[in-house]
């Protein structure tokens, strides 16, 4: 549904072109593309979980190219130090003074690859920049790029030698996006595009669709999307239900409700609307809340997962009438 007379009509058109541009290269993962754009519009960060080889790096690089933004990649390893992430102060013998050696976080889109491969002190190096979009080195505070977004990846299969992200840091991620194998038809299309050379041709031809400062304006427009009081109450009921469900030992905090509101606004904007519907809440609920709840041990041992319980809550909480 398109709000023809909406003042956001130019935004709708450019976002549609941006989504199409990403999907022309990142094939068979339309939902992942949509969710990544939602997080960017909502000025949030993303935790990407999936086995190797599903194109996580390609997704981030393509998005950075299409919005003409800076891109950096950090490969997290057990010996990675916090200074390798944020940078450090370096003594200059010629001038006799210290100068700043900026780390890879000084960019727009930061790919934190296999973030759970590094210990807690290195993971924590991202906390300040994720929350405040700034880095403090030796008492000097410096802003990073704008827009700024961390896209961290982790492999759900190989857990040996990894360091699980603490709940407090997981909560800093606006969404946790699960990347699964593409459908058979989509995977066949991917193979055909590789064999024909079409995929590499598209990659070589990629050019910015909009400027990064325009994306900042879109983020501001996202905050103006209308969220009716009944929708706010619906979101609150869902969040509070996560704290009362028997299968959940730790439910979502207030940050979970705020994240739901922001992602609903972004989802509405991507779907050519300047107002939120109950269906928008259901569409973004899983990636927004799946990493904010902890199941009770007995339910976890029974094979139930977080998405199962959240789907149960969606059915239980009555949605407001449109």
C-alpha positions in Angstrom: 0.0 0.0 0.0 1.4 3.4 -1.0 0.5 6.7 0.5 0.4 8.7 -2.7 -0.1 12.1 -1.0 2.5 11.5 1.7 5.3 14.0 2.0 7.6 11.0 2.3 6.9 9.9 -1.3 10.5 10.7 -2.5 11.9 8.7 0.4 9.7 5.7 -0.6 11.0 5.8 -4.1 14.7 6.0 -3.2 14.4 3.3 -0.6 12.8 1.0 -3.2 15.6 1.6 -5.6 18.2 0.9 -2.8 16.5 -2.4 -1.9 16.3 -3.5 -5.5 20.0 -2.6 -6.0 21.1 -4.8 -3.1 18.9 -7.6 -4.2 20.4 -7.6 -7.7 23.7 -8.7 -6.1 22.7 -10.4 -2.9 20.5 -13.0 -4.4 17.9 -15.2 -2.6 17.9 -13.4 0.7 15.3 -10.7 0.3 14.2 -10.9 4.0 17.7 -10.4 5.2 18.1 -7.4 2.9 14.9 -5.9 4.3 15.9 -6.4 7.9 19.3 -4.9 7.3 17.7 -1.8 5.8 15.3 -1.6 8.7 18.2 -1.6 11.2 20.1 1.1 9.2 17.0 3.3 8.9 16.4 2.9 12.6 20.0 3.9 13.4 20.7 0.5 15.0 23.2 -2.3 14.9 22.8 -5.8 13.6 24.0 -9.3 14.7 24.1 -11.6 11.7 24.1 -15.2 12.5 24.6 -17.9 9.8 27.1 -20.5 8.6 30.0 -19.4 6.5 29.5 -18.8 2.8 26.1 -17.1 2.9 27.4 -13.7 1.7 27.4 -11.7 4.9 30.4 -9.7 3.8 29.0 -9.1 0.3 25.8 -7.7 1.9 27.6 -5.1 4.0 30.0 -4.1 1.2 27.1 -3.7 -1.3 25.1 -1.6 1.1 28.1 0.6 1.8 28.7 1.1 -1.9 25.1 1.9 -2.7 24.9 4.7 -0.1 28.4 5.9 -0.8 29.5 5.2 2.8 32.8 4.2 4.3 33.4 0.5 5.0 35.7 -1.3 7.3 36.1 -4.9 8.3 37.6 -6.4 11.5 38.4 -10.1 11.7 37.9 -10.9 15.4 40.5 -13.4 16.7 41.5 -14.6 20.2 44.6 -12.3 20.1 42.8 -9.2 18.8 43.3 -6.3 21.3 40.9 -3.4 22.0 43.4 -1.0 20.4 43.1 -2.9 17.2 39.5 -2.0 17.1 39.4 1.6 18.4 42.9 2.8 17.7 45.5 4.2 20.0 47.7 7.2 20.8 51.1 7.1 19.1 54.2 9.1 20.1 55.7 11.2 17.3 59.4 11.5 17.8 59.7 14.4 15.3 57.2 16.6 17.0 57.7 15.3 20.5 53.9 14.9 20.9 51.2 12.2 20.8 49.0 11.8 17.8 45.9 9.7 17.2 46.2 6.5 15.2 42.5 5.9 14.4 41.2 2.3 14.3 38.8 0.7 11.8 35.8 1.8 13.8 36.1 5.3 12.3 33.9 4.5 9.4 30.2 4.3 8.4 29.5 0.6 8.1 31.7 -1.6 10.3 31.7 -5.4 9.7 32.8 -7.1 12.9 33.4 -10.6 11.5 33.1 -13.5 14.0 32.8 -11.2 16.9 32.6 -14.1 19.3 36.1 -15.2 18.5 37.6 -12.5 20.7 37.5 -12.3 24.5 35.2 -10.0 26.4 37.7 -7.1 26.8 37.9 -6.8 23.0 34.2 -7.2 22.4 33.7 -4.4 25.0 35.8 -2.1 22.9 32.7 -1.6 20.7 30.3 -0.7 23.5 31.0 3.1 23.6 31.0 3.5 19.8 27.8 1.4 19.4 25.9 3.4 22.0 27.3 6.9 21.6 28.9 6.9 18.1 32.2 8.1 19.6 35.5 6.8 20.7 37.5 8.0 23.7 41.3 7.5 23.5 43.5 8.7 26.4 40.9 11.2 27.4 40.2 12.5 23.9 36.7 11.9 22.6 36.2 11.7 18.8 33.0 11.1 16.8 32.8 8.4 14.2 31.1 8.6 10.8 27.5 9.4 10.3 25.6 7.3 9.6 27.3 4.6 11.7 26.3 1.0 11.9 28.0 -2.2 13.3 27.1 -5.4 11.6 28.6 -8.2 13.6 28.7 -11.9 12.5 28.9 -15.1 14.4 28.8 -18.8 13.3 26.1 -20.7 15.1 27.8 -24.1 14.6 31.4 -23.8 15.7 31.4 -22.9 19.4 34.8 -24.3 20.4 37.2 -21.5 21.3 34.5 -18.8 21.2 33.4 -16.3 23.8 29.7 -15.8 24.0 28.5 -12.2 23.9 27.1 -11.2 27.4 23.4 -10.3 27.6 24.2 -6.6 28.2 26.1 -6.4 24.9 23.6 -8.5 23.0 21.0 -5.9 24.0 22.9 -3.2 22.2 22.1 -4.8 18.9 18.9 -3.6 17.5 18.2 -6.8 15.6 19.6 -10.4 15.4 19.2 -11.5 11.9 19.3 -15.3 11.2 20.6 -16.0 7.7 19.5 -19.4 6.4 20.3 -21.3 3.2 18.4 -19.8 0.2 15.5 -21.7 -1.3 16.4 -24.1 -4.1 15.1 -21.9 -6.9 17.0 -18.9 -5.5 20.2 -20.9 -5.2 19.8 -22.1 -8.8 19.4 -18.5 -9.9 22.6 -17.7 -8.0 24.5 -20.5 -9.8 23.2 -19.3 -13.2 24.2 -15.7 -12.5 27.8 -16.9 -11.6 28.1 -19.2 -14.6 26.8 -16.5 -17.0 29.1 -13.8 -15.4 26.0 -11.7 -14.7 26.7 -11.5 -10.9 30.3 -10.2 -11.3 29.0 -7.8 -13.9 26.5 -6.4 -11.5 29.1 -6.1 -8.8 31.5 -4.2 -11.1 28.7 -1.9 -12.2 27.6 -1.0 -8.6 27.4 2.7 -8.1 25.9 4.8 -5.3 22.1 5.2 -5.5 22.1 7.9 -2.8 24.6 9.8 -0.7 25.2 8.9 2.9 24.0 12.3 4.1 20.7 11.5 2.4 20.5 8.3 4.5 20.9 10.4 7.6 17.9 12.4 6.4 16.0 9.2 5.9 16.8 8.2 9.5 15.4 11.4 10.7 12.3 10.9 8.5 11.9 7.4 10.1 11.5 8.9 13.5 8.5 10.9 12.2 6.5 7.8 11.2 3.3 7.8 13.2 2.9 5.2 16.0 -0.6 5.2 17.3 -1.2 4.8 21.1 -2.9 1.5 20.5 0.2 0.2 18.7 2.4 1.4 21.5 0.2 -0.5 24.0 0.3 -3.6 21.8 4.1 -3.5 21.7 4.2 -3.0 25.5 1.9 -5.9 26.1 4.2 -8.2 24.0 7.3 -7.0 25.8 5.7 -7.5 29.2 4.5 -10.9 28.2 8.1 -12.0 27.6 8.7 -11.3 31.3 5.7 -13.4 32.5 5.9 -16.4 30.2 6.8 -19.7 32.0 9.3 -20.7 29.4 11.3 -17.5 29.7 13.7 -16.9 32.7 14.7 -13.4 31.6 12.4 -11.3 29.4 13.0 -8.3 27.3 13.8 -5.0 29.0 12.5 -1.5 28.1 15.2 -1.3 25.4 13.3 -4.1 23.6 10.1 -2.1 23.4 12.0 0.9 22.2 13.7 -1.2 19.5 10.3 -2.6 18.4 8.9 0.9 18.0 12.0 2.0 15.9 11.9 -1.1 13.7 8.2 -0.8 13.1 8.7 2.8 11.9 11.5 1.7 9.6 9.4 -1.2 8.3 6.5 1.1 7.5 8.8 3.5 5.7 10.2 0.6 3.6 6.6 -0.4 2.7 5.6 3.1 1.6 3.7 4.2 4.7 4.1 7.0 7.2 2.2 5.1 9.9 2.6 1.8 11.7 0.2 -1.1 11.5 -0.2 -4.1 13.8 1.2 -6.3 11.0 4.4 -4.3 11.1 4.9 -5.3 14.8 4.5 -9.0 13.9 6.9 -8.6 10.9 9.8 -7.3 12.9 9.2 -9.0 16.3 11.4 -12.1 15.9 14.7 -10.3 14.9 14.1 -7.6 17.5 13.4 -9.8 20.5 15.0 -13.2 19.8 18.3 -12.2 21.4 16.7 -10.3 24.3 15.1 -13.3 26.0 16.6 -16.2 27.9 14.7 -19.5 28.0 14.3 -21.5 31.2 16.8 -24.5 31.2 14.0 -27.1 31.2 12.4 -25.6 28.0 15.8 -25.2 26.3 16.6 -28.8 27.0 13.3 -29.9 25.5 14.4 -28.4 22.1 12.2 -25.3 22.2 13.9 -22.2 20.8 13.4 -18.5 21.3 11.5 -18.0 18.1 9.0 -20.7 19.1 8.1 -18.9 22.3 7.9 -15.5 20.6 5.5 -16.9 18.0 3.4 -18.3 20.8 3.3 -14.8 22.4 2.3 -13.2 19.1 -0.7 -15.5 18.9 -1.6 -14.9 22.6 -1.5 -11.1 22.6 -4.5 -9.5 20.9 -3.6 -7.0 18.1 -5.5 -3.7 18.0 -8.1 -3.3 15.3 -7.1 -1.1 12.4 
